[in-house]
């Protein structure tokens, strides 16, 4: 006997017992009568016992069939209930979403949106995990994650939610004391702040309008694993930083820092929602993705 029971044959047997007919069971299950008959025969051969006494007019359970029928009926009912519950979870926004988000983006941008989402979808619960480290969605059991970078090739399914530009910035006091770099290679002569989880591993890449490219690995006194932690030193005029709009955008708007290297662009960044591979996203994840995409786009439009 194989390790796993023949669940399909048991379920078909239960349906035949319920309807007292091979033909009716075949119709109910959208199977051919031959398939139903073979499944019952397979089960009888496996168990070494006859389950039905069959005549042209009557179908009756044997003693072995009678004993098996109750357990098979429970198995079929449990299977149908489990499938219906899973189907409801996938089509109706309901259940828990474990979401991994970068620390500062989660606090500044995602968390303020959650009350509105929770009111709109009261049957969806959020487990928000905040960390700038790239988490293993599959290994750590997350339903989704937000990534703010150019995505490397991977098996994860990605949906772009909005653009996220980066700016190379410095405080006016720093520029007054140390001069304004006009070419990316000039950054090697300046104090720059490092970020531990930069996708380009500490290298800042630039391209200008004529297609010239430049890459530099700047150095300085401070390296952090959270972009927000750079801001006090940046505002104090102690160095140059390369930061995304959600961290430094307000400081730029207030004139506290200035964008430098304006003739140069960095690779376009974006906020992506990534999910593990394998089948469509559950409804609870899809509605959260739609909600975030709508609000992120609105926020970007207001900032422009």
Secondary structure, DSSP 8 states (H G I E B T S, - for coil): --SS--HHHHHHHHHHHHHT-HHHHHHHHT--HHHHHHHHHHHHHHHTS--EEE-SS-EEE-HHHHHHHHHHHHHHHHHHHHHHHHHHHHHTT-EEEEEEE-HHHIIIIIHHHHHHHHHH-TTEEEEEEE-SS---TTTTT-SEEEEES---S-SSEEEEEEE--EEEEE-HHHHHHH----SGGGGGGSBB-EETT-TTTT-EEEEETT--EEEE--B-S-EESSGGGGHHHHHTTS-EEEEEHHHHHHHHHTTSSEE--TTEE----EEEEEE-SSS---HHHHHHHHHHHHHHHHHHHHH-
